[in-house]
């Protein structure tokens, strides 16, 4: 979704409410600090007048005393402002990360299937990190720039109203008009850059995961060339952003010189007409020359802010995305005794994968789902897990529609073993133990024995403490699958859903697993999905799809 920059800033700024008192302190310290910095150059002007013998009512010692106080105070005030701003920024980034991960949990798995993982990684890492620019270097600087601009304009007006008018116009053009003009030109470009970075991350992650296949089929040069082309495209897009940064600096410097010369010309004109004294030329000129710091900071921010707002837009897209499936809470807890599909139809998009499917899953039975690849066997299990909602018909457990069963209750009643078991970068014990909070080592080992995994694990130097590597790449496909089955045994739910549980196993281990499933199913309802006819031998009922 493309939001206007002001909308993105408004939504991001709304998160500051719990820390508004710290933001107020940051603004106060920043405003006073900037006024001290401007006062240093102004006091230098007064010192010059004293040296020239033009009385200002201030003696040299007093001027230098105030100048030193301002110089020292400026350092402490600036430091305090930065501490407050970065405290706010990092607190809010932590809050946003928590919200993003909470949203990802709600969106999974339906809304995350098919999404580029590299792009998601880019959002939850670099995009969120870029929001630090907004919270630490945008909100309070905008308010500080307004306060200091009003204060300096009022001070210049004390010499003559024309000075004040010129100052207001100058601050408005440099601090507001220039950034707005450039943001319109760069907003789309910044979003293109952020999306290109996300796509590059996805491509790189995909290449790393498929490195074995790339080497095996000697497609490294082709992949490298594609990487080079993507990098070149990204570099070209970033060059366009750099060009905008250069234009920003040119406009700022030109604006400062132009408006400073305008004040000087106005001062000469007023002096020639007797409207101001000599100090009425020098002091306003020096003051306005040294007062553009806060507004140029805003203008220079515009390019970084484009990236930040583009990142903010991507983060907000994720935070505001509606989940496919809403979590159910507050319902009466249901115990499992049977499940059923009643005239169920479902499809990913317009085309139906399942149509008018009716099947009953009786308690203490093994129900086999047999059929060729692509006929909807795995989809049926995902519907039973309520990863998606049916388009027509209904799925019930113990006679109740699963859309009316608490999500936690549903998860506690079901075990789901997928074709590809995902392993976390942790030990074997931790990967199995995640199925039951607080599981003991004895329980983990008992589950591994049922999954024909214990003997293999015991043969490893570190046993159950062996690290499986990233995505379980230190183990074979069959070993990973047996860990998934061990998880299911440890979770010990009454409704067990198995999607091709023996597809990566040899005949011997397949027989051992099927024997274990047959023994474990005495107190369970098992749905066994497979395209292999031999796997169906243990099923009490076989449904062909």
Long-range contacts (C-beta under 8 A, 24 or more apart in sequence): 1-313, 1-316, 1-317, 1-320, 2-191, 2-313, 3-313, 3-316, 5-183, 5-187, 5-305, 5-309, 8-309, 8-312, 8-313, 8-316, 9-134, 9-138, 9-309, 9-312, 11-312, 11-316, 12-131, 12-134, 12-135, 12-312, 12-316, 13-139, 15-92, 15-95, 15-96, 16-88, 16-92, 16-135, 16-139, 19-87, 19-88, 19-91, 19-92, 22-84, 22-87, 22-88, 23-84, 23-88, 23-139, 23-140, 25-80, 25-84, 26-80, 26-81, 26-84, 26-85, 26-88, 26-140, 27-140, 27-143, 27-144, 27-147, 29-77, 29-78, 29-80, 29-81, 29-84, 30-77, 30-78, 30-81, 30-140, 30-141, 30-144, 31-143, 31-144, 31-147, 31-148, 31-151, 32-73, 32-77, 33-73, 33-74, 33-77, 33-78, 33-80, 33-81, 34-144, 34-148, 34-293, 34-294, 35-148, 35-151, 35-152, 36-70, 36-71, 36-73, 36-74, 36-77, 37-70, 37-74, 37-290, 37-293, 38-148, 38-152, 38-287, 38-290, 38-291, 38-293, 39-66, 39-67, 39-70, 40-67, 40-70, 40-71, 40-74, 40-290, 41-286, 41-287, 41-289, 41-290, 42-283, 42-286, 42-287, 42-290, 43-67, 43-70, 44-286, 45-282, 45-283, 45-286, 45-287, 46-283, 48-282, 49-278, 49-279, 49-282, 49-283, 54-278, 54-279, 56-279, 81-140, 81-144, 82-136, 84-140, 85-135, 85-136, 85-137, 85-140, 86-132, 86-136, 88-135, 88-136, 89-131, 89-132, 89-135, 89-136, 90-132, 92-131, 92-135, 93-128, 93-129, 93-131, 93-132, 93-135, 96-128, 96-131, 96-315, 96-319, 97-124, 97-128, 99-319, 100-124, 100-128, 100-315, 100-318, 100-319, 103-318, 103-319, 103-321, 104-318, 106-323, 106-327, 107-321, 107-323, 107-324, 109-382, 109-387, 110-323, 110-324, 110-325, 110-387, 110-388, 111-321, 111-323, 111-324, 116-198, 116-199, 116-202, 117-202, 117-205, 118-198, 118-199, 118-200, 118-201, 118-202, 118-203, 118-204, 118-205, 118-206, 119-195, 119-198, 119-199, 119-201, 119-202, 121-201, 121-205, 122-194, 122-197, 122-198, 122-201, 123-198, 123-311, 123-314, 123-315, 123-318, 126-197, 126-311, 127-194, 127-311, 127-312, 127-314, 127-315, 128-311, 128-315, 130-307, 130-308, 130-311, 131-308, 131-311, 131-312, 131-315, 133-301, 133-304, 133-305, 133-307, 133-308, 134-305, 134-308, 134-309, 134-312, 137-297, 137-301, 137-304, 138-301, 138-305, 138-308, 141-294, 141-297, 141-298, 141-301, 142-298, 144-294, 145-171, 145-175, 145-294, 145-295, 145-297, 145-298, 148-291, 148-294, 149-175, 149-291, 149-294, 149-295, 152-287, 152-288, 152-291, 155-287, 156-263, 156-284, 156-287, 156-288, 159-276, 159-280, 159-283, 159-284, 160-266, 160-270, 160-275, 160-276, 160-280, 160-284, 162-266, 162-270, 163-263, 163-266, 163-267, 163-284, 163-288, 166-259, 166-262, 166-263, 166-266, 166-288, 167-259, 167-263, 167-288, 167-291, 169-259, 170-255, 170-259, 170-262, 170-288, 170-292, 171-292, 171-295, 173-255, 173-259, 174-252, 174-255, 174-256, 174-259, 174-292, 174-295, 174-296, 174-299, 175-294, 175-295, 175-296, 175-298, 175-299, 176-298, 178-248, 178-251, 178-252, 178-255, 178-299, 178-302, 179-298, 179-299, 179-301, 179-302, 179-305, 182-244, 182-247, 182-248, 182-251, 182-302, 182-303, 182-306, 183-302, 183-305, 183-306, 183-309, 185-244, 186-241, 186-244, 186-302, 186-303, 186-306, 187-306, 187-309, 187-310, 189-237, 189-240, 189-241, 189-244, 189-306, 190-241, 190-306, 190-307, 190-309, 190-310, 191-310, 191-313, 191-314, 192-237, 193-234, 193-237, 193-238, 193-241, 193-307, 193-310, 194-307, 194-310, 194-311, 194-314, 195-314, 196-230, 196-233, 196-234, 196-237, 197-234, 198-314, 199-230, 200-230, 200-231, 200-234, 203-227, 203-230, 209-471, 241-303, 241-306, 241-307, 244-303, 244-306, 245-303, 248-299, 248-300, 248-302, 248-303, 249-300, 251-299, 252-292, 252-296, 252-299, 252-300, 256-289, 256-292, 256-296, 259-288, 260-285, 260-288, 260-289, 263-288, 324-388, 324-389, 325-386, 325-387, 325-388, 325-389, 327-407, 328-403, 328-404, 328-405, 328-406, 328-407, 328-410, 329-406, 329-407, 329-408, 330-406, 331-404, 331-405, 331-406, 331-409, 333-406, 333-409, 334-397, 334-398, 334-400, 334-405, 334-406, 334-409, 334-413, 335-398, 335-413, 336-363, 336-397, 336-398, 336-413, 336-493, 336-494, 336-495, 336-525, 337-363, 337-398, 338-362, 338-363, 338-397, 338-398, 338-399, 338-525, 339-384, 339-395, 339-396, 339-397, 339-398, 339-495, 339-525, 340-395, 340-396, 341-380, 341-383, 341-384, 341-393, 341-395, 342-393, 342-394, 342-395, 342-396, 343-392, 343-393, 343-394, 344-380, 344-383, 344-390, 344-392, 344-393, 344-394, 344-395, 345-390, 345-391, 345-392, 345-393, 346-376, 346-379, 346-383, 346-388, 346-390, 346-391, 346-392, 347-391, 352-391, 353-379, 354-379, 354-380, 354-383, 356-392, 356-393, 357-393, 358-393, 359-543, 361-495, 361-525, 361-527, 362-525, 362-541, 363-494, 363-525, 364-521, 364-522, 364-523, 364-524, 364-525, 365-521, 365-525, 365-526, 365-540, 365-541, 366-517, 366-518, 366-521, 366-526, 366-528, 366-538, 366-539, 366-540, 366-541, 367-525, 367-526, 367-527, 367-528, 367-539, 367-540, 367-541, 367-542, 367-543, 368-528, 368-529, 368-530, 368-535, 368-536, 368-538, 368-539, 368-541, 368-542, 368-543, 369-527, 369-528, 369-529, 369-530, 369-542, 369-543, 369-545, 370-530, 370-531, 370-533, 370-536, 370-542, 370-543, 370-544, 370-545, 371-531, 371-544, 371-545, 372-531, 373-531, 375-545, 376-545, 377-499, 377-529, 377-531, 377-545, 378-419, 378-499, 378-529, 380-529, 380-545, 381-416, 381-497, 381-499, 381-527, 381-529, 384-414, 384-495, 384-497, 384-527, 385-410, 385-414, 385-416, 385-497, 386-410, 397-495, 412-493, 413-493, 413-494, 413-495, 414-493, 414-495, 414-496, 414-497, 415-487, 415-488, 415-491, 415-492, 415-493, 415-495, 415-496, 415-497, 416-488, 416-497, 416-499, 417-481, 417-484, 417-485, 417-487, 417-488, 417-496, 417-497, 417-498, 417-499, 417-501, 418-484, 418-499, 419-499, 419-500, 419-503, 420-480, 421-472, 421-480, 421-481, 421-483, 421-484, 421-487, 422-471, 422-472, 423-468, 423-471, 423-472, 423-475, 423-480, 423-483, 424-468, 425-467, 425-468, 425-469, 425-470, 425-471, 426-467, 426-468, 427-462, 427-464, 427-465, 427-466, 427-467, 427-468, 428-457, 428-460, 428-463, 428-464, 428-465, 428-466, 428-468, 428-483, 429-464, 429-465, 431-468, 431-472, 431-483, 431-487, 432-483, 432-486, 432-487, 432-490, 433-490, 434-487, 435-487, 435-488, 435-490, 435-491, 436-490, 436-491, 436-492, 439-490, 443-490, 444-486, 444-490, 446-489, 447-486, 447-487, 447-489, 447-490, 448-482, 448-486, 450-485, 450-486, 450-489, 450-516, 450-520, 451-482, 451-483, 451-485, 451-486, 451-489, 451-513, 451-516, 452-482, 452-509, 452-512, 452-513, 452-516, 453-479, 453-482, 453-483, 453-485, 453-486, 456-482, 476-504, 477-504, 478-504, 478-505, 478-506, 478-509, 480-504, 481-505, 482-509, 482-513, 485-513, 489-516, 489-520, 493-524, 494-523, 494-524, 494-525, 495-524, 495-525, 495-527, 496-520, 496-521, 496-524, 496-525, 496-526, 496-527, 497-527, 497-529, 498-526, 498-527, 498-528, 498-529, 499-529, 500-529, 500-530, 500-531, 501-528, 501-530, 501-535, 502-530, 502-532, 502-535, 503-530, 503-532, 510-534, 510-535, 514-538
